[in-house]
Amino acid sequence: MAISVEIHHTGSDTGQRAEITAQIEHALANHPGEWKISIIGSQGNDQWEMKIAGPNGFERSYTLEGTAGETEPQVIGRIVAKMMPVP
């Protein structure tokens, strides 16, 4: 299993980015294959765009709402887990 996580323009520090990556890796632990996750922040608002690409053409996108607490590492991990197919 290979997981690539890219996080850009979120204002997150190194520790928070590492925690987000760890939460995503945990959410994908039971899902074999190559996974690519990108999280891109916006300078205009508190929304982050998350895109997930995986094996067999799996693609999902989700807008993380900062005001709703969705940019917290643990919440991101739960959202990713809910978006995954049943293993």
N, CA, C and O atoms as CSV, one atom per row, in Angstrom:
chain,resi,resn,atom,element,x,y,z
A,1,MET,N,N,0.850,-1.174,0.000
A,1,MET,CA,C,0.000,0.000,0.000
A,1,MET,C,C,0.893,1.233,0.000
A,1,MET,O,O,1.807,1.345,0.818
A,2,ALA,N,N,0.632,2.146,-0.906
A,2,ALA,CA,C,1.360,3.408,-0.970
A,2,ALA,C,C,0.363,4.551,-0.811
A,2,ALA,O,O,-0.681,4.585,-1.463
A,3,ILE,N,N,0.709,5.477,0.066
A,3,ILE,CA,C,-0.153,6.630,0.303
A,3,ILE,C,C,0.677,7.892,0.122
A,3,ILE,O,O,1.725,8.056,0.746
A,4,SER,N,N,0.196,8.776,-0.736
A,4,SER,CA,C,0.847,10.060,-0.961
A,4,SER,C,C,-0.125,11.151,-0.519
A,4,SER,O,O,-1.252,11.230,-1.007
A,5,VAL,N,N,0.327,11.989,0.412
A,5,VAL,CA,C,-0.512,13.082,0.906
A,5,VAL,C,C,0.194,14.403,0.620
A,5,VAL,O,O,1.339,14.604,1.027
A,6,GLU,N,N,-0.490,15.294,-0.077
A,6,GLU,CA,C,0.027,16.630,-0.342
A,6,GLU,C,C,-0.899,17.644,0.312
A,6,GLU,O,O,-2.120,17.575,0.173
A,7,ILE,N,N,-0.291,18.593,1.033
A,7,ILE,CA,C,-1.067,19.631,1.717
A,7,ILE,C,C,-0.439,20.975,1.359
A,7,ILE,O,O,0.740,21.207,1.627
A,8,HIS,N,N,-1.232,21.860,0.751
A,8,HIS,CA,C,-0.718,23.152,0.302
A,8,HIS,C,C,-1.660,24.284,0.694
A,8,HIS,O,O,-2.880,24.117,0.697
A,9,HIS,N,N,-1.090,25.424,1.021
A,9,HIS,CA,C,-1.823,26.680,1.246
A,9,HIS,C,C,-2.894,26.585,2.332
A,9,HIS,O,O,-3.947,27.216,2.231
A,10,THR,N,N,-2.623,25.806,3.352
A,10,THR,CA,C,-3.611,25.663,4.431
A,10,THR,C,C,-3.247,26.488,5.659
A,10,THR,O,O,-4.074,26.665,6.553
A,11,GLY,N,N,-2.025,26.989,5.710
A,11,GLY,CA,C,-1.581,27.703,6.897
A,11,GLY,C,C,-1.221,26.769,8.033
A,11,GLY,O,O,-0.947,27.221,9.145
A,12,SER,N,N,-1.219,25.474,7.771
A,12,SER,CA,C,-0.898,24.478,8.791
A,12,SER,C,C,0.600,24.451,9.040
A,12,SER,O,O,1.394,24.629,8.116
A,13,ASP,N,N,0.983,24.228,10.289
A,13,ASP,CA,C,2.397,24.063,10.589
A,13,ASP,C,C,2.811,22.615,10.342
A,13,ASP,O,O,1.968,21.762,10.064
A,14,THR,N,N,4.090,22.345,10.442
A,14,THR,CA,C,4.617,21.008,10.158
A,14,THR,C,C,3.972,19.945,11.034
A,14,THR,O,O,3.680,18.849,10.556
A,15,GLY,N,N,3.749,20.246,12.297
A,15,GLY,CA,C,3.131,19.285,13.210
A,15,GLY,C,C,1.707,18.947,12.818
A,15,GLY,O,O,1.306,17.783,12.855
A,16,GLN,N,N,0.944,19.959,12.444
A,16,GLN,CA,C,-0.441,19.705,12.040
A,16,GLN,C,C,-0.490,18.915,10.731
A,16,GLN,O,O,-1.315,18.013,10.586
A,17,ARG,N,N,0.383,19.242,9.782
A,17,ARG,CA,C,0.425,18.485,8.528
A,17,ARG,C,C,0.784,17.020,8.795
A,17,ARG,O,O,0.215,16.120,8.177
A,18,ALA,N,N,1.715,16.784,9.702
A,18,ALA,CA,C,2.099,15.409,10.053
A,18,ALA,C,C,0.925,14.670,10.693
A,18,ALA,O,O,0.718,13.487,10.421
A,19,GLU,N,N,0.162,15.348,11.533
A,19,GLU,CA,C,-1.000,14.722,12.179
A,19,GLU,C,C,-2.100,14.430,11.158
A,19,GLU,O,O,-2.741,13.381,11.222
A,20,ILE,N,N,-2.321,15.351,10.216
A,20,ILE,CA,C,-3.306,15.100,9.165
A,20,ILE,C,C,-2.898,13.879,8.356
A,20,ILE,O,O,-3.724,13.009,8.080
A,21,THR,N,N,-1.623,13.810,7.975
A,21,THR,CA,C,-1.106,12.657,7.216
A,21,THR,C,C,-1.296,11.371,7.992
A,21,THR,O,O,-1.725,10.366,7.424
A,22,ALA,N,N,-0.986,11.381,9.282
A,22,ALA,CA,C,-1.137,10.183,10.115
A,22,ALA,C,C,-2.600,9.745,10.190
A,22,ALA,O,O,-2.888,8.549,10.135
A,23,GLN,N,N,-3.516,10.688,10.314
A,23,GLN,CA,C,-4.942,10.356,10.391
A,23,GLN,C,C,-5.429,9.760,9.064
A,23,GLN,O,O,-6.220,8.817,9.061
A,24,ILE,N,N,-4.962,10.302,7.949
A,24,ILE,CA,C,-5.342,9.777,6.639
A,24,ILE,C,C,-4.768,8.373,6.457
A,24,ILE,O,O,-5.467,7.477,5.984
A,25,GLU,N,N,-3.505,8.175,6.826
A,25,GLU,CA,C,-2.894,6.850,6.716
A,25,GLU,C,C,-3.651,5.826,7.556
A,25,GLU,O,O,-3.838,4.687,7.128
A,26,HIS,N,N,-4.083,6.222,8.739
A,26,HIS,CA,C,-4.861,5.318,9.600
A,26,HIS,C,C,-6.201,4.970,8.943
A,26,HIS,O,O,-6.634,3.819,8.983
A,27,ALA,N,N,-6.852,5.968,8.341
A,27,ALA,CA,C,-8.149,5.736,7.691
A,27,ALA,C,C,-8.021,4.795,6.496
A,27,ALA,O,O,-8.969,4.086,6.159
A,28,LEU,N,N,-6.854,4.787,5.855
A,28,LEU,CA,C,-6.639,3.959,4.668
A,28,LEU,C,C,-5.927,2.641,4.974
A,28,LEU,O,O,-5.618,1.881,4.057
A,29,ALA,N,N,-5.668,2.369,6.227
A,29,ALA,CA,C,-4.859,1.203,6.614
A,29,ALA,C,C,-5.396,-0.123,6.072
A,29,ALA,O,O,-4.604,-1.010,5.754
A,30,ASN,N,N,-6.688,-0.281,5.960
A,30,ASN,CA,C,-7.281,-1.541,5.498
A,30,ASN,C,C,-7.643,-1.526,4.012
A,30,ASN,O,O,-8.363,-2.404,3.535
A,31,HIS,N,N,-7.146,-0.535,3.291
A,31,HIS,CA,C,-7.481,-0.388,1.873
A,31,HIS,C,C,-6.210,-0.521,1.035
A,31,HIS,O,O,-5.419,0.419,0.956
A,32,PRO,N,N,-6.012,-1.677,0.413
A,32,PRO,CA,C,-4.789,-1.883,-0.365
A,32,PRO,C,C,-4.767,-1.020,-1.623
A,32,PRO,O,O,-5.801,-0.530,-2.078
A,33,GLY,N,N,-3.587,-0.849,-2.167
A,33,GLY,CA,C,-3.438,-0.109,-3.413
A,33,GLY,C,C,-2.718,1.205,-3.204
A,33,GLY,O,O,-2.264,1.530,-2.107
A,34,GLU,N,N,-2.630,1.942,-4.285
A,34,GLU,CA,C,-1.952,3.233,-4.266
A,34,GLU,C,C,-2.984,4.338,-4.117
A,34,GLU,O,O,-3.948,4.410,-4.879
A,35,TRP,N,N,-2.772,5.200,-3.124
A,35,TRP,CA,C,-3.706,6.280,-2.820
A,35,TRP,C,C,-3.001,7.625,-2.903
A,35,TRP,O,O,-1.867,7.766,-2.446
A,36,LYS,N,N,-3.671,8.609,-3.487
A,36,LYS,CA,C,-3.142,9.967,-3.571
A,36,LYS,C,C,-4.192,10.917,-3.021
A,36,LYS,O,O,-5.328,10.965,-3.494
A,37,ILE,N,N,-3.783,11.669,-2.012
A,37,ILE,CA,C,-4.693,12.615,-1.382
A,37,ILE,C,C,-4.069,13.993,-1.472
A,37,ILE,O,O,-2.896,14.168,-1.143
A,38,SER,N,N,-4.838,14.967,-1.913
A,38,SER,CA,C,-4.354,16.340,-1.920
A,38,SER,C,C,-5.348,17.212,-1.165
A,38,SER,O,O,-6.564,17.067,-1.292
A,39,ILE,N,N,-4.792,18.117,-0.379
A,39,ILE,CA,C,-5.597,19.089,0.358
A,39,ILE,C,C,-5.026,20.458,0.015
A,39,ILE,O,O,-3.855,20.745,0.263
A,40,ILE,N,N,-5.878,21.288,-0.557
A,40,ILE,CA,C,-5.465,22.620,-0.990
A,40,ILE,C,C,-6.332,23.653,-0.280
A,40,ILE,O,O,-7.560,23.609,-0.355
A,41,GLY,N,N,-5.679,24.576,0.404
A,41,GLY,CA,C,-6.399,25.635,1.097
A,41,GLY,C,C,-6.703,26.803,0.185
A,41,GLY,O,O,-6.269,26.837,-0.966
A,42,SER,N,N,-7.441,27.750,0.699
A,42,SER,CA,C,-7.818,28.949,-0.048
A,42,SER,C,C,-7.422,30.172,0.758
A,42,SER,O,O,-7.593,30.205,1.977
A,43,GLN,N,N,-6.897,31.168,0.083
A,43,GLN,CA,C,-6.577,32.422,0.767
A,43,GLN,C,C,-7.823,33.278,0.959
A,43,GLN,O,O,-7.827,34.198,1.776
A,44,GLY,N,N,-8.878,32.976,0.210
A,44,GLY,CA,C,-10.085,33.779,0.251
A,44,GLY,C,C,-11.088,33.376,1.313
A,44,GLY,O,O,-11.964,34.164,1.669
A,45,ASN,N,N,-10.972,32.142,1.831
A,45,ASN,CA,C,-11.927,31.677,2.838
A,45,ASN,C,C,-11.295,30.556,3.666
A,45,ASN,O,O,-10.110,30.257,3.514
A,46,ASP,N,N,-12.080,29.949,4.527
A,46,ASP,CA,C,-11.546,28.902,5.404
A,46,ASP,C,C,-11.891,27.499,4.898
A,46,ASP,O,O,-11.964,26.555,5.684
A,47,GLN,N,N,-12.099,27.368,3.610
A,47,GLN,CA,C,-12.418,26.063,3.027
A,47,GLN,C,C,-11.163,25.439,2.421
A,47,GLN,O,O,-10.348,26.128,1.807
A,48,TRP,N,N,-11.020,24.134,2.602
A,48,TRP,CA,C,-9.945,23.368,1.993
A,48,TRP,C,C,-10.582,22.355,1.058
A,48,TRP,O,O,-11.575,21.719,1.411
A,49,GLU,N,N,-10.019,22.201,-0.127
A,49,GLU,CA,C,-10.515,21.220,-1.092
A,49,GLU,C,C,-9.680,19.949,-0.955
A,49,GLU,O,O,-8.460,19.984,-1.116
A,50,MET,N,N,-10.331,18.835,-0.661
A,50,MET,CA,C,-9.634,17.559,-0.526
A,50,MET,C,C,-10.035,16.653,-1.686
A,50,MET,O,O,-11.218,16.498,-1.990
A,51,LYS,N,N,-9.036,16.061,-2.326
A,51,LYS,CA,C,-9.284,15.113,-3.414
A,51,LYS,C,C,-8.577,13.813,-3.094
A,51,LYS,O,O,-7.433,13.806,-2.639
A,52,ILE,N,N,-9.275,12.708,-3.338
A,52,ILE,CA,C,-8.746,11.376,-3.074
A,52,ILE,C,C,-8.816,10.589,-4.373
A,52,ILE,O,O,-9.858,10.545,-5.028
A,53,ALA,N,N,-7.703,9.967,-4.742
A,53,ALA,CA,C,-7.654,9.086,-5.914
A,53,ALA,C,C,-7.047,7.767,-5.469
A,53,ALA,O,O,-6.059,7.743,-4.734
A,54,GLY,N,N,-7.647,6.668,-5.919
A,54,GLY,CA,C,-7.174,5.357,-5.515
A,54,GLY,C,C,-7.281,4.341,-6.627
A,54,GLY,O,O,-7.516,4.687,-7.784
A,55,PRO,N,N,-7.107,3.085,-6.267
A,55,PRO,CA,C,-7.138,2.016,-7.267
A,55,PRO,C,C,-8.520,1.861,-7.910
A,55,PRO,O,O,-9.535,2.293,-7.364
A,56,ASN,N,N,-8.523,1.234,-9.082
A,56,ASN,CA,C,-9.765,0.939,-9.811
A,56,ASN,C,C,-10.577,2.191,-10.138
A,56,ASN,O,O,-11.807,2.150,-10.165
A,57,GLY,N,N,-9.887,3.300,-10.385
A,57,GLY,CA,C,-10.573,4.524,-10.772
A,57,GLY,C,C,-11.291,5.245,-9.645
A,57,GLY,O,O,-12.111,6.125,-9.905
A,58,PHE,N,N,-11.002,4.892,-8.398
A,58,PHE,CA,C,-11.656,5.535,-7.250
A,58,PHE,C,C,-11.279,7.018,-7.215
A,58,PHE,O,O,-10.096,7.359,-7.216
A,59,GLU,N,N,-12.273,7.890,-7.185
A,59,GLU,CA,C,-12.062,9.325,-7.059
A,59,GLU,C,C,-13.170,9.934,-6.214
A,59,GLU,O,O,-14.352,9.646,-6.400
A,60,ARG,N,N,-12.765,10.771,-5.294
A,60,ARG,CA,C,-13.726,11.504,-4.474
A,60,ARG,C,C,-13.160,12.892,-4.219
A,60,ARG,O,O,-11.944,13.084,-4.215
A,61,SER,N,N,-14.037,13.851,-4.009
A,61,SER,CA,C,-13.604,15.179,-3.580
A,61,SER,C,C,-14.561,15.660,-2.497
A,61,SER,O,O,-15.720,15.250,-2.429
A,62,TYR,N,N,-14.042,16.537,-1.661
A,62,TYR,CA,C,-14.828,17.010,-0.529
A,62,TYR,C,C,-14.294,18.381,-0.135
A,62,TYR,O,O,-13.081,18.594,-0.121
A,63,THR,N,N,-15.173,19.296,0.177
A,63,THR,CA,C,-14.764,20.604,0.676
A,63,THR,C,C,-14.823,20.580,2.194
A,63,THR,O,O,-15.886,20.395,2.786
A,64,LEU,N,N,-13.671,20.769,2.812
A,64,LEU,CA,C,-13.571,20.797,4.270
A,64,LEU,C,C,-13.874,22.215,4.742
A,64,LEU,O,O,-13.225,23.170,4.315
A,65,GLU,N,N,-14.857,22.349,5.619
A,65,GLU,CA,C,-15.291,23.653,6.124
A,65,GLU,C,C,-14.601,23.947,7.451
A,65,GLU,O,O,-14.841,23.266,8.448
A,66,GLY,N,N,-13.744,24.963,7.459
A,66,GLY,CA,C,-13.025,25.334,8.675
A,66,GLY,C,C,-13.948,25.764,9.802
A,66,GLY,O,O,-13.707,25.418,10.959
A,67,THR,N,N,-15.002,26.515,9.488
A,67,THR,CA,C,-15.910,26.989,10.542
A,67,THR,C,C,-16.676,25.843,11.187
A,67,THR,O,O,-17.176,25.981,12.303
A,68,ALA,N,N,-16.773,24.707,10.489
A,68,ALA,CA,C,-17.458,23.530,11.037
A,68,ALA,C,C,-16.475,22.584,11.722
A,68,ALA,O,O,-16.863,21.502,12.163
A,69,GLY,N,N,-15.200,22.984,11.817
A,69,GLY,CA,C,-14.200,22.147,12.473
A,69,GLY,C,C,-13.661,21.028,11.602
A,69,GLY,O,O,-12.957,20.147,12.098
A,70,GLU,N,N,-13.977,21.043,10.313
A,70,GLU,CA,C,-13.573,19.947,9.432
A,70,GLU,C,C,-12.109,19.996,9.007
A,70,GLU,O,O,-11.646,19.095,8.308
A,71,THR,N,N,-11.374,21.022,9.413
A,71,THR,CA,C,-9.954,21.087,9.080
A,71,THR,C,C,-9.075,20.559,10.214
A,71,THR,O,O,-7.849,20.646,10.142
A,72,GLU,N,N,-9.689,20.020,11.244
A,72,GLU,CA,C,-8.940,19.392,12.337
A,72,GLU,C,C,-8.483,18.004,11.899
A,72,GLU,O,O,-9.243,17.289,11.246
A,73,PRO,N,N,-7.257,17.606,12.244
A,73,PRO,CA,C,-6.725,16.312,11.787
A,73,PRO,C,C,-7.628,15.114,12.058
A,73,PRO,O,O,-7.818,14.282,11.171
A,74,GLN,N,N,-8.186,15.004,13.256
A,74,GLN,CA,C,-9.029,13.853,13.586
A,74,GLN,C,C,-10.305,13.843,12.761
A,74,GLN,O,O,-10.785,12.777,12.374
A,75,VAL,N,N,-10.852,15.005,12.490
A,75,VAL,CA,C,-12.073,15.106,11.695
A,75,VAL,C,C,-11.776,14.727,10.249
A,75,VAL,O,O,-12.567,14.025,9.619
A,76,ILE,N,N,-10.649,15.181,9.721
A,76,ILE,CA,C,-10.257,14.809,8.363
A,76,ILE,C,C,-10.132,13.292,8.259
A,76,ILE,O,O,-10.597,12.699,7.286
A,77,GLY,N,N,-9.513,12.664,9.246
A,77,GLY,CA,C,-9.389,11.203,9.252
A,77,GLY,C,C,-10.742,10.512,9.219
A,77,GLY,O,O,-10.916,9.533,8.493
A,78,ARG,N,N,-11.705,11.007,9.994
A,78,ARG,CA,C,-13.044,10.407,10.005
A,78,ARG,C,C,-13.753,10.602,8.672
A,78,ARG,O,O,-14.445,9.701,8.197
A,79,ILE,N,N,-13.584,11.772,8.070
A,79,ILE,CA,C,-14.213,12.027,6.773
A,79,ILE,C,C,-13.638,11.098,5.708
A,79,ILE,O,O,-14.385,10.521,4.918
A,80,VAL,N,N,-12.318,10.952,5.685
A,80,VAL,CA,C,-11.681,10.051,4.718
A,80,VAL,C,C,-12.197,8.633,4.915
A,80,VAL,O,O,-12.523,7.953,3.942
A,81,ALA,N,N,-12.273,8.182,6.155
A,81,ALA,CA,C,-12.753,6.816,6.443
A,81,ALA,C,C,-14.175,6.611,5.922
A,81,ALA,O,O,-14.483,5.548,5.384
A,82,LYS,N,N,-15.045,7.611,6.074
A,82,LYS,CA,C,-16.422,7.498,5.603
A,82,LYS,C,C,-16.517,7.475,4.079
A,82,LYS,O,O,-17.472,6.927,3.529
A,83,MET,N,N,-15.546,8.058,3.398
A,83,MET,CA,C,-15.569,8.140,1.949
A,83,MET,C,C,-15.038,6.869,1.270
A,83,MET,O,O,-15.185,6.701,0.060
A,84,MET,N,N,-14.436,5.997,2.037
A,84,MET,CA,C,-13.808,4.808,1.473
A,84,MET,C,C,-14.819,3.713,1.184
A,84,MET,O,O,-15.821,3.578,1.886
A,85,PRO,N,N,-14.549,2.923,0.136
A,85,PRO,CA,C,-15.422,1.776,-0.143
A,85,PRO,C,C,-15.243,0.725,0.943
A,85,PRO,O,O,-14.227,0.710,1.638
A,86,VAL,N,N,-16.211,-0.137,1.087
A,86,VAL,CA,C,-16.113,-1.231,2.061
A,86,VAL,C,C,-14.994,-2.162,1.591
A,86,VAL,O,O,-15.014,-2.622,0.449
A,87,PRO,N,N,-14.001,-2.449,2.474
A,87,PRO,CA,C,-12.870,-3.308,2.031
A,87,PRO,C,C,-13.288,-4.742,1.782
A,87,PRO,O,O,-12.457,-5.571,1.410
